[in-house]
Amino acid sequence: MILAINWDVSAELIEGWKTPNKYGLLFVTGLIIGYFVVQRMFKKEGIKENKLDKLVLYMVIATIVGARLGHVLFYGPYFDEFNEAGMRIEEGYFSHPLNIIKIWEGGLASHGGAIAILIALFIYSRRVAKRPMMWILDRIVAPIAIAGCFIRLGNLVNHEIVGDITTVPWGFRFMNHDCLPWEQCRWEDIPIRHPAQLYEAISYVIIFIVLMYMYWKRNAWKKQGMMFGVFLILLFGARFGIEFVKVGQTARDAVLPINTGQILSIPFVLAGVYILWRAMKKPEVQETSVESENVE
């Protein structure tokens, strides 16, 4: 008998209601924890509270809009897909544009979120913080990592972004992915898969711990770009590796030597290596003065 975890958790918070749901609850939890992490950093450096409030607004909008549009544009499907009998088997986003805003049904791409966050933080650094963009990037990466963990846990309760079929004893049978309605399926007929969402969630927790250690114990924030470079290397490096045991999210992934998620991860890893190399060559910046921050 092959050991496996029979994952039949419902995404619904209230039976019969698609929203609010557990995915949304986990998403918001990640954002709240990230808020308090940045709050402690800003307090340590004597940065005014109103700058944190504006940062939250920029980040929330960028994360939701960027991650959702990233999923739509990178993974699709773009148009309705039909089987040989002419029956629609999947709705495309461009065929049904209103589906694009239904984030409560799942479907967020970390690469799209990363691009949107970079744009938002560039605007924030110029208009609000009035500091180099790398200054805010170093302070936001740890909160992003822990928020990413909760987003992947949301994917888990949604039975989405599943892994390949496996025989490992910690494999999951995703009832709402491989058999609907799952009550009518025999357990032995449902494939056992890698819990790829858990792999990513665990890796993001480890990255969060590493970045917090760098900030609080090693004062890595004094070398601008060090924390951001490490973040890019670790997060997208982990994403690249985990993609080997994930089901491709696009039809083209079946014929590509590496899938879409891996292709999108490579530029981020290379950018991280370059940014870290540059940071190691720079002198430490002076610690922020509380008095100077309080000057209007």
N, C-alpha and C positions, 0 to 999 in steps of 0.2 A: 504494500500500500504506500503510495507517495504522499508525504506530508504536505499540507498546504493550509493557508489561511483563507477561509471562505468569507470574502468581503462583500457583505450585503447591506452595508450602511446606506441609509437614505440621505440624499442631499437636503431633504426638506426639514425645516425647523417645525413647521406646522403641517400636519398631514393633509395633502390635497392642495397645498399652496406652493407654487414654484418660487415665490419670493415673499418675504425674506427667507434666505436659506443659509446653510452652514458655510457655503463658499463665501458669501458676502460677510458673514460674521468673522470668519478667519481672516479675510482680507482687511477688514477694518481693525481687527486686533493687531495685525502686523504693523499697520500705520500708527496706531496708538503707542505701541512699544517703541517704535522708531522715534516718535515725537519726544518721549521722555529721555531717550538716549541723547538726542541732540540737545535737549534742554540742559542736561547735566554738563555737556561739553561747553555750551555757551555760558553757563553759570561759572564754570571753572575759569573761563577766559575773560569774564566780565563783559560779555556782549549783551546788549539790551534785548529785553523780551520781545519787543515789537518786531524785531528782525526775524525772530523765530516764527512768529505767527505768519508773517509773509512767506517765509520759506515753506511752511506747511502747505499753504495755498498753492504755491508754484508746484510743489512736489506731487500733491494729490492729483491735480489736474493733469500734469505730465504723465504720471504713472498710469492712470486710467485710460486717458486718450491714446497715449503712445503704445501701451501694451495691447490695447484692443485693435488699433489700426495696424499694428505690426502683425497680429494674428491674421487679420483679414487679408492684408497685402502679401505676406510671406507664405501663408499656409492655405488660405482659401477654405472651401472651394469658392470660386468666383461666380459660377453660374450653376443652375440646377443640373443635377446629374440623373440620368434615366437608365433603367435596365433595358434589356432586349425587348421586353414586352411593352415598353413605352411608359412604365410606371416610374414616377419620380422617387428616387431612393435617397436623395440628399438635396437640401436647399442651398443655393449659392447666395453669397452676400450681395452680389451685384444684381441678382434677379429679385432679391427681397431686401432692399436697402435698410428697412427698419430693423432687420436682424442684427445689424452692426451695433446697435446701441444696447442689445440684450446681453450685457456682460454678466448678469446673474445666471445665465445658462452656461457660463464657462467660456474659455477661449481667450487667453492673454499670452502674448509672446514677450519673453524677457528682452529679446533683442530690440523690439520696437519700443519697449519701455525705456531701455537704456539710451536709445537715440533721443527720445523725447525729453528725458531727464537731463541729458547733456545740454540740449537747447534751452530748456527752462532755467537751468543753473547758470548758463552763460548770461541770460537776461537778468537773473537775480543778482549775480555778482556785479554787473554793471549798474543796475538801477537801484538796488537796495543795499547790498553789502559794501559796494564801492571798493572792492578788493580784487586781487587776481582770481580768476576762475578756479585755479587749483586749490586755493584756500578753502573754498566751500566744498569742493569735491573730496578733499581729504576728510572732512568732517561728516559727510553724508553717506559714505560707503558702508559703514558698519550698520546704520539703520536700514539701508537698502537690503543688506544681506539678511537681516532678521525678518524683514517684511517679505522677502522672497521665500523664506522658509514657510511662512504661514500661507502664502499663495499656493505653494506646492501641496501643502496639506489640504487646501481647498480643492485642488485638482484630484487629490486622493478621494475625498468624499463625493466628488462628482463622477468618479470612475472614468476619468479621462487622462490622456497622456500616459497610457499604460506601457509596460515593458514587453519585451519579446517573450515567447513561450520558453519555459525553463523547467528544470527538475530540482532546483534548489529547495531545501526544506522550508525556507521562509517565503516561498512564492505565494502569490495571491490569486484566488479565483475572483475575477471582477464580474460579479453577477449582472450588474446593470450595463456592462459593456459587451459581454460575449453571449448573453442570453436574456432576451426580453420577451415575455415576463419570465424572470428567473425561477419563479415558483414552479413553472412547468418543465424545467430542465432537470436532468439527472446530474448529480454532482460530478460523477466521473466523466461526463461528456463536456464539461466546461474546462477549457485549457488553463493551466497554471502559468502565471506570468511573473516577470520581475516587477516588484513594486518600485518602478523607476521614480515615481513622485517622492517616495520616502528616501530614496538614495539622494535625490537633489536636496530635499529638506534637511537631511542630516549634514550634507556637505555645506549648506548655507549656515547652519548653526556653528559648525567648526570654523568657517571663514569669519563669522561674527566674533567668535571668541578670540581668534588670532588678531583681528583688527582692533578689538577693544584692548587687548594686551599691548599692542603696539602703541596705542594712544595713551593709555594710562600709566603703563610701566616703563615704556621705552621712549616716550615723548617723540614718537615718529612724526607727529604733526609739525614739528619744528623744521623738518626737511620737506618742503612743499613738493607734493607729488608722490612721496613714498607710499603712503597708505592707498592712494588711488591706483598706483601701479600694481601693488600687491593684490588689491581687490580684483582688478581686471584679469590678472594672471590666474588667480585661484578660482574665481567664480566661473569664468568662461573656459578655463582648463578643465574644471570639474564637469561642466556642461558638455564639453567635447567628449570626455571619456564616457559619461553616462549614456550619451546618445548611442553608443554601441549596443546597448541592451534595451533600447526603446523602439517602439513601433514608429516608423516614419509617419509624419503628419501630412505628407503630400504624396500624390501618385508618383511623382518623379523620384522619390526617395528609394523606390524599389529597384531602380536601374542605376542610380548614382553610386560611385565607390564610397563616398561619405554623404551623409544626408544633409538636408537643408540647415538643420540646427548646427551641425558641425561646420559647414561652410560659413555660416554667419558668425560663429565663435572665433574663427581663426584671426580675423582682423583685430578683434578686441584683445586677444592674447598678445599679439605682436605689438599693439599699441601699449599694452601694460609693460612689456619688457623694455620698450624704449623709454617710457615715462619713468620707470624705476631706475634705469641706468642714468637718466638725466638727474633724478633726485639725489642719487648717491654722490654725484659730483658737486652738488650745491652745498654751500655753508648753511648752518642752522639759522633760522630766522629768530629775531628777538621775540620774547614772550609778550603777548598782547597786554597793553596797559589798560587797566580798568578805567582810570581817569580819562584817557584819550577817547575811550569808547562812549563816555557819557557826554562828550561835547557835541552839541548839535551842529 
